[in-house]
Amino acid sequence: MTEHRLGVWQGTATVLGGVLGPGMLVLPHLAAEAAGPASVLAWAALIIVSVPIAFTFALLGLRHPDGGGVAHFAGTAIGRWAYAVVGWWFIAAVPIGTLAGALAGGIYTADAFGWDSRTATVIAFALLAVAFVANAAGLRTSGRMQVVMVGLLLAVLTTAIVASLPAVSAERFEPFLPYGFGGVGSAVGVLIFAFVGWEAASHLSADFAGRRLLTATALTLAAITVIYLSVAVTVVGSGAASSPVPLTAMMRTSLGAAAEPVTGVAALVLTFGAINTYIAGASRLGVALAQQRLLPRRIASSPHRSFTVLAAAIAVVGAVALVRPIGLDPLLRATSACLAAVMFIGALAATRLLPAGRMRATAVAATALTALTLVLSGGYLAVPAAVAAVGFTARTIHSRRVPALITVAAAPDLPPHEARTGTAGAPREPGPAAATQPRHP
């Protein structure tokens, strides 16, 4: 692995790519719509929450490196059921999250060229179709390409911030709390989508020399603090928050008509890169779960079967969205609820896996804060709850028909009694690999 070591800067770009996604194209508008100018408080609160969460997953990666990521941590610390439910939540987030990401890209592209909402939907489904074809052909976005994608998004965000600064006015921050603190909580619920992804660092640890993962995590925190707060303030202060394409509106204040094609093309490229990786990772996760008999066994025989199931699920969600227009906000909140549940289980596992002292205290803080974000997800917690209920019900029915064959390989860091009985460990092979944990678009 030494020839594949990540340096600090390349590692920072990789970790940043796990957190920063094209959801930023629409989230500033949705947060401001929920809380008004006080959406700035929601951004700031989630940045504070991210500190212990980010370092908790970095520490887990350093002390317990494993490609299975959160599923491995959950299975080792809590039990096989936790391994299962984490995988199911990821799989459930895929159809909803990819559709939301594709729609965000479609909206920006259609707006850039003056097309209507129907065309935006066509663009979204075209992006999904191309991503499935690319993955079926064996094409995957390389790590270097993903770094380019992150760089492009950073460039768009930075340009939007700088371009909109002259238009920022203090009057636009009054009244500051038009919807009260309840609105701030609602904004947090949708903004969680912009803050998940810290768990991705945990299964990159083998590629970092020494403690560079901690350095990369700290630099990523610094970067998103500057970027997110700058976007939050300028999108409200410039009046761009009222637009469904806020970054275009921000750049239009200085760039004029040139803003549309720039953000339109950037959104198209960014969205494709994100959903391409998301679909590739989810298909491999489906195979891994099927091999552990946590999804139908037939899926394990071929990645193409996993693609087929995934495509069918996205088609169903898409059909529902077309027949009964849902909008981006509910789709993003449902995805955020599933991913926030994954983060909570991961942080909870860390309270058992990390040693007493500062590390465990950090994990306890992360657990408490992720629990708070779950509460702020409100009624959308019904989504991960329903996924878990369906999963365990299906498992129970299946186990009655066919006796489950479960082989548990105890992890070397398990307590002796757990190593003997296998009560704490999920199967270590072939657990979801680093790429099997899909990143939100």
QUIRA-V670078 format. One record per pair of residues at least 24 apart in sequence whose C-alpha atoms are under 8 Angstrom apart, sorted by the first residue. I is the first residue (numbers start at 1). GAP is how many residues later the second one is. D is the distance in Angstrom with one decimal. If there is no record, write none. Layout:
I:GAP:D ; I:GAP:D
This chain:
1:205:7.3 ; 1:206:6.8 ; 2:205:7.7 ; 2:207:8.0 ; 4:203:6.0 ; 5:201:7.8 ; 5:202:4.6 ; 5:203:5.2 ; 5:204:6.0 ; 6:201:5.5 ; 6:202:5.0 ; 6:203:7.0 ; 7:201:6.9 ; 7:202:7.6 ; 7:205:7.4 ; 8:204:6.0 ; 8:205:7.7 ; 8:207:6.9 ; 8:208:5.7 ; 9:207:7.2 ; 11:197:7.5 ; 11:201:8.0 ; 11:202:7.2 ; 11:205:5.9 ; 12:204:4.4 ; 12:205:6.8 ; 12:207:6.5 ; 12:208:6.0 ; 13:134:6.2 ; 13:137:7.4 ; 13:207:7.8 ; 14:129:8.0 ; 14:132:8.0 ; 14:133:6.5 ; 15:183:7.6 ; 15:185:7.2 ; 15:186:5.9 ; 15:201:7.0 ; 15:202:6.9 ; 15:205:6.8 ; 16:134:7.6 ; 16:204:5.5 ; 17:129:7.1 ; 17:130:6.8 ; 17:133:5.7 ; 18:179:5.0 ; 18:180:6.8 ; 18:182:6.1 ; 18:183:7.7 ; 18:421:6.3 ; 19:175:6.7 ; 19:176:5.9 ; 19:177:6.0 ; 19:178:4.6 ; 19:179:6.3 ; 20:130:7.3 ; 20:174:6.5 ; 20:175:7.6 ; 20:204:7.9 ; 21:129:7.6 ; 21:132:7.8 ; 21:173:7.0 ; 21:253:7.3 ; 21:419:6.8 ; 21:420:5.6 ; 22:79:7.1 ; 22:82:8.0 ; 22:83:8.0 ; 22:131:7.3 ; 22:245:7.3 ; 22:248:6.2 ; 22:249:6.2 ; 22:252:7.4 ; 22:419:5.6 ; 23:78:6.6 ; 23:81:7.4 ; 23:170:7.2 ; 23:171:6.6 ; 23:417:7.9 ; 23:418:6.1 ; 24:170:6.8 ; 25:79:7.0 ; 25:220:6.9 ; 25:221:7.2 ; 25:222:6.6 ; 25:242:7.6 ; 26:78:6.6 ; 26:218:6.6 ; 26:219:6.3 ; 26:220:6.9 ; 27:163:7.5 ; 27:164:6.6 ; 27:167:7.8 ; 28:203:7.4 ; 28:204:6.5 ; 28:207:6.9 ; 28:213:6.6 ; 28:218:6.9 ; 29:206:7.9 ; 29:211:7.8 ; 29:212:4.8 ; 29:213:6.4 ; 29:214:6.6 ; 29:215:6.0 ; 29:216:7.4 ; 29:217:6.1 ; 30:157:7.5 ; 30:160:7.5 ; 30:214:7.9 ; 30:299:6.7 ; 31:155:8.0 ; 31:156:4.7 ; 31:157:7.6 ; 31:159:6.9 ; 31:160:6.8 ; 32:155:7.4 ; 32:204:7.2 ; 32:209:6.0 ; 32:210:7.8 ; 33:208:7.4 ; 33:209:7.4 ; 34:145:7.7 ; 34:149:5.5 ; 34:150:7.2 ; 34:152:6.1 ; 34:153:5.4 ; 35:142:7.0 ; 35:143:7.1 ; 35:144:5.9 ; 35:145:7.6 ; 35:146:8.0 ; 35:147:8.0 ; 35:148:4.3 ; 35:149:5.1 ; 35:151:7.2 ; 35:152:6.0 ; 36:140:7.0 ; 36:141:6.7 ; 36:142:6.3 ; 36:143:7.2 ; 36:147:7.8 ; 36:200:7.9 ; 37:135:7.6 ; 37:136:5.2 ; 37:137:7.4 ; 37:138:7.6 ; 37:139:5.2 ; 37:140:6.8 ; 37:141:8.0 ; 37:199:6.0 ; 38:138:5.5 ; 38:139:5.5 ; 38:146:6.4 ; 39:145:6.0 ; 39:148:6.3 ; 39:193:7.2 ; 40:189:7.1 ; 40:192:5.4 ; 40:193:6.4 ; 41:143:6.9 ; 42:142:5.6 ; 42:143:7.1 ; 42:145:6.1 ; 42:146:5.3 ; 42:149:7.7 ; 43:145:7.4 ; 43:148:7.4 ; 43:185:6.9 ; 43:186:6.6 ; 43:189:7.0 ; 44:185:6.8 ; 46:142:7.2 ; 46:145:8.0 ; 46:146:7.5 ; 46:149:7.3 ; 47:148:8.0 ; 47:174:7.9 ; 47:177:8.0 ; 47:178:6.4 ; 49:317:7.4 ; 49:320:6.1 ; 49:321:7.7 ; 50:145:7.2 ; 50:171:7.8 ; 51:170:7.2 ; 52:310:5.5 ; 52:311:7.0 ; 52:313:6.4 ; 52:314:5.1 ; 53:145:7.2 ; 53:294:7.2 ; 53:309:7.8 ; 53:310:7.3 ; 53:312:7.9 ; 53:313:4.8 ; 53:314:7.9 ; 53:317:7.9 ; 54:144:5.3 ; 54:145:7.6 ; 54:163:6.7 ; 55:159:7.0 ; 55:162:7.0 ; 55:307:7.6 ; 56:291:7.0 ; 56:294:7.1 ; 56:303:7.4 ; 56:306:6.3 ; 56:307:5.5 ; 56:310:7.0 ; 57:141:6.5 ; 57:142:5.5 ; 57:144:6.7 ; 57:145:5.3 ; 57:289:7.9 ; 57:290:7.5 ; 57:293:7.9 ; 58:140:8.0 ; 58:141:7.8 ; 58:143:5.9 ; 58:144:5.3 ; 58:147:7.7 ; 58:155:6.5 ; 58:156:6.2 ; 58:159:7.2 ; 59:143:7.5 ; 59:155:7.6 ; 59:295:7.8 ; 59:300:7.5 ; 60:142:6.1 ; 60:290:6.8 ; 60:293:7.6 ; 60:294:7.0 ; 61:140:7.0 ; 61:141:3.8 ; 61:142:5.8 ; 61:143:7.2 ; 61:144:5.3 ; 62:140:7.3 ; 62:143:5.7 ; 62:144:7.9 ; 62:149:7.6 ; 62:151:7.7 ; 63:291:7.8 ; 65:137:7.0 ; 65:138:6.2 ; 65:139:8.0 ; 65:140:6.2 ; 65:141:6.6 ; 66:136:7.9 ; 66:137:5.8 ; 66:367:7.9 ; 67:136:5.1 ; 67:137:7.9 ; 67:364:7.2 ; 67:365:6.6 ; 67:366:4.3 ; 67:367:4.9 ; 68:135:7.0 ; 68:360:7.7 ; 68:363:4.9 ; 68:364:4.5 ; 68:365:4.8 ; 68:366:6.4 ; 69:130:7.0 ; 69:131:7.2 ; 69:133:6.0 ; 69:134:5.2 ; 69:363:7.3 ; 69:364:7.2 ; 69:365:6.7 ; 69:368:7.8 ; 70:129:6.6 ; 70:132:7.9 ; 70:272:7.5 ; 70:273:7.9 ; 70:275:7.9 ; 70:276:5.4 ; 71:275:7.8 ; 71:360:7.4 ; 71:361:7.2 ; 72:354:6.7 ; 72:356:7.0 ; 72:359:6.8 ; 73:273:6.6 ; 73:276:6.1 ; 73:277:7.5 ; 73:280:7.9 ; 74:271:6.5 ; 74:272:6.0 ; 74:275:5.4 ; 74:352:7.9 ; 75:349:6.3 ; 75:350:4.9 ; 75:351:4.3 ; 75:352:7.7 ; 76:335:6.9 ; 76:338:7.3 ; 76:348:5.1 ; 76:349:4.0 ; 76:350:5.9 ; 77:272:5.3 ; 77:273:7.7 ; 77:275:6.1 ; 77:276:6.4 ; 77:347:5.7 ; 77:348:6.9 ; 78:271:6.5 ; 78:346:5.4 ; 78:347:7.4 ; 79:344:6.1 ; 79:345:4.3 ; 79:346:5.4 ; 79:347:6.1 ; 80:343:7.7 ; 80:344:6.9 ; 80:345:6.1 ; 80:346:4.5 ; 80:347:7.7 ; 82:263:7.6 ; 83:343:5.9 ; 84:205:7.7 ; 84:210:6.3 ; 85:303:6.0 ; 85:306:7.6 ; 86:256:5.7 ; 86:259:7.6 ; 87:198:7.5 ; 87:202:7.0 ; 88:299:6.9 ; 88:300:7.2 ; 88:303:7.3 ; 89:249:5.5 ; 89:250:7.0 ; 89:252:7.8 ; 89:253:6.9 ; 89:295:6.3 ; 89:298:6.8 ; 89:299:7.6 ; 90:192:7.8 ; 90:248:7.1 ; 90:249:6.9 ; 90:252:7.7 ; 90:347:7.1 ; 90:348:7.3 ; 91:191:6.4 ; 91:194:7.5 ; 91:195:7.2 ; 92:246:7.5 ; 92:292:8.0 ; 92:295:7.0 ; 93:241:7.8 ; 93:242:5.1 ; 93:245:6.1 ; 93:246:7.1 ; 94:184:7.2 ; 94:185:7.4 ; 94:188:6.8 ; 94:241:8.0 ; 94:344:7.5 ; 94:346:7.9 ; 95:215:7.0 ; 95:218:6.0 ; 95:219:4.5 ; 95:222:6.8 ; 96:218:7.1 ; 96:221:6.8 ; 96:235:6.0 ; 96:236:7.6 ; 96:238:7.4 ; 96:239:6.2 ; 97:234:6.9 ; 97:235:6.7 ; 97:238:5.6 ; 97:343:6.2 ; 97:344:6.6 ; 98:30:7.8 ; 98:177:5.7 ; 98:180:7.2 ; 98:181:7.8 ; 98:216:7.9 ; 98:342:7.3 ; 98:343:6.3 ; 99:25:7.5 ; 99:29:7.8 ; 99:215:6.9 ; 99:218:7.8 ; 99:219:6.9 ; 100:228:5.9 ; 100:231:5.9 ; 100:232:6.4 ; 100:341:7.9 ; 101:170:6.4 ; 101:173:8.0 ; 101:174:7.1 ; 101:339:7.8 ; 101:340:5.0 ; 102:25:6.5 ; 102:26:6.8 ; 102:169:6.2 ; 102:170:7.7 ; 102:173:7.3 ; 102:339:7.9 ; 103:225:7.5 ; 104:167:7.8 ; 104:224:7.5 ; 105:159:7.9 ; 105:162:5.2 ; 105:163:5.5 ; 105:165:7.9 ; 105:166:5.5 ; 106:162:7.3 ; 107:138:7.6 ; 108:137:6.2 ; 108:155:7.1 ; 108:156:5.3 ; 108:159:6.4 ; 108:160:7.9 ; 109:154:7.7 ; 109:155:4.2 ; 109:156:6.7 ; 109:158:6.7 ; 109:159:6.4 ; 110:154:7.5 ; 111:134:7.8 ; 111:149:7.4 ; 111:153:7.4 ; 112:148:4.3 ; 112:149:5.4 ; 112:151:7.2 ; 112:152:5.1 ; 113:147:7.2 ; 113:148:7.1 ; 113:151:7.7 ; 127:144:8.0 ; 127:145:6.2 ; 128:144:7.8 ; 128:147:7.3 ; 131:141:6.9 ; 131:144:6.9 ; 131:145:5.0 ; 131:148:7.5 ; 132:144:7.4 ; 132:147:7.3 ; 132:175:7.6 ; 132:179:7.8 ; 134:142:7.8 ; 135:141:7.2 ; 135:144:7.6 ; 135:145:6.2 ; 136:168:6.9 ; 136:171:7.6 ; 140:136:7.1 ; 140:137:6.8 ; 140:140:7.0 ; 141:132:6.7 ; 141:135:7.0 ; 141:136:6.4 ; 146:127:7.1 ; 149:120:7.7 ; 149:121:5.9 ; 149:124:7.0 ; 152:114:7.2 ; 152:118:7.7 ; 153:113:7.6 ; 153:117:7.2 ; 156:91:7.9 ; 156:107:7.2 ; 156:110:7.6 ; 157:70:7.5 ; 157:74:7.4 ; 157:90:7.3 ; 158:69:7.6 ; 159:92:6.9 ; 160:87:5.8 ; 160:88:7.5 ; 160:90:5.3 ; 160:91:4.8 ; 161:69:6.7 ; 161:70:6.1 ; 161:73:6.3 ; 161:89:7.1 ; 161:90:7.7 ; 163:87:6.5 ; 163:88:5.2 ; 163:89:7.7 ; 163:90:6.5 ; 163:91:5.2 ; 163:92:7.2 ; 164:70:6.5 ; 164:71:7.8 ; 164:74:6.1 ; 164:86:5.0 ; 164:87:6.1 ; 164:88:8.0 ; 164:89:5.9 ; 164:90:6.8 ; 165:69:6.4 ; 165:73:7.2 ; 167:70:7.3 ; 167:71:4.9 ; 167:86:7.0 ; 168:66:6.2 ; 168:68:7.9 ; 168:69:4.3 ; 168:70:4.3 ; 168:71:7.7 ; 169:68:5.2 ; 169:69:6.4 ; 170:67:6.6 ; 171:66:7.9 ; 172:64:6.8 ; 172:65:5.5 ; 172:66:7.6 ; 172:67:6.9 ; 173:63:7.1 ; 173:64:6.6 ; 185:191:5.9 ; 186:190:6.8 ; 186:191:7.6 ; 188:185:7.5 ; 188:188:6.8 ; 188:189:7.9 ; 189:144:6.3 ; 189:147:7.3 ; 189:148:7.9 ; 189:184:7.1 ; 189:187:5.5 ; 189:188:4.7 ; 189:189:7.6 ; 190:139:7.1 ; 190:142:6.3 ; 190:143:5.0 ; 190:146:6.7 ; 190:187:7.8 ; 191:145:8.0 ; 192:144:5.7 ; 192:148:7.2 ; 192:181:7.6 ; 193:139:6.7 ; 193:140:7.5 ; 193:142:7.3 ; 193:143:5.0 ; 193:146:8.0 ; 193:247:7.6 ; 196:140:7.9 ; 196:143:6.7 ; 196:144:7.1 ; 196:147:7.6 ; 197:242:6.6 ; 197:243:7.8 ; 199:144:7.2 ; 199:147:7.9 ; 200:234:7.3 ; 200:237:7.4 ; 203:230:7.9 ; 203:231:5.5 ; 204:230:7.1 ; 271:170:6.6 ; 274:165:7.4 ; 274:166:7.2 ; 274:167:4.8 ; 275:165:7.8 ; 275:166:5.7 ; 277:161:6.9 ; 277:162:7.3 ; 278:160:4.6 ; 278:161:5.5 ; 278:162:6.7 ; 278:163:7.1 ; 279:159:7.2 ; 280:155:7.9 ; 280:156:7.7 ; 280:158:7.8 ; 281:154:5.1 ; 281:155:4.1 ; 281:156:5.9 ; 281:157:4.9 ; 282:28:8.0 ; 282:154:5.8 ; 282:155:6.8 ; 282:156:5.7 ; 283:24:5.7 ; 283:27:7.2 ; 283:153:7.5 ; 284:148:7.4 ; 284:151:7.8 ; 284:152:5.4 ; 285:147:5.4 ; 285:148:7.7 ; 285:151:4.7 ; 285:152:6.9 ; 288:142:6.1 ; 288:143:5.9 ; 288:144:5.8 ; 289:142:7.5 ; 289:143:7.6 ; 291:139:7.6 ; 292:114:7.6 ; 292:135:7.4 ; 292:138:7.9 ; 293:111:7.8 ; 294:101:7.3 ; 333:44:7.2 ; 333:47:6.7 ; 334:46:5.5 ; 334:47:7.7 ; 334:49:6.4 ; 336:41:7.8 ; 337:37:6.7 ; 337:40:5.9 ; 337:43:6.1 ; 337:44:5.7 ; 337:46:7.2 ; 337:47:6.8 ; 338:43:7.5 ; 338:45:7.0 ; 338:46:5.2 ; 340:30:6.9 ; 340:33:7.0 ; 340:34:6.2 ; 341:33:6.7 ; 341:43:7.3 ; 343:27:6.7 ; 344:26:5.2 ; 344:27:6.2 ; 344:30:8.0
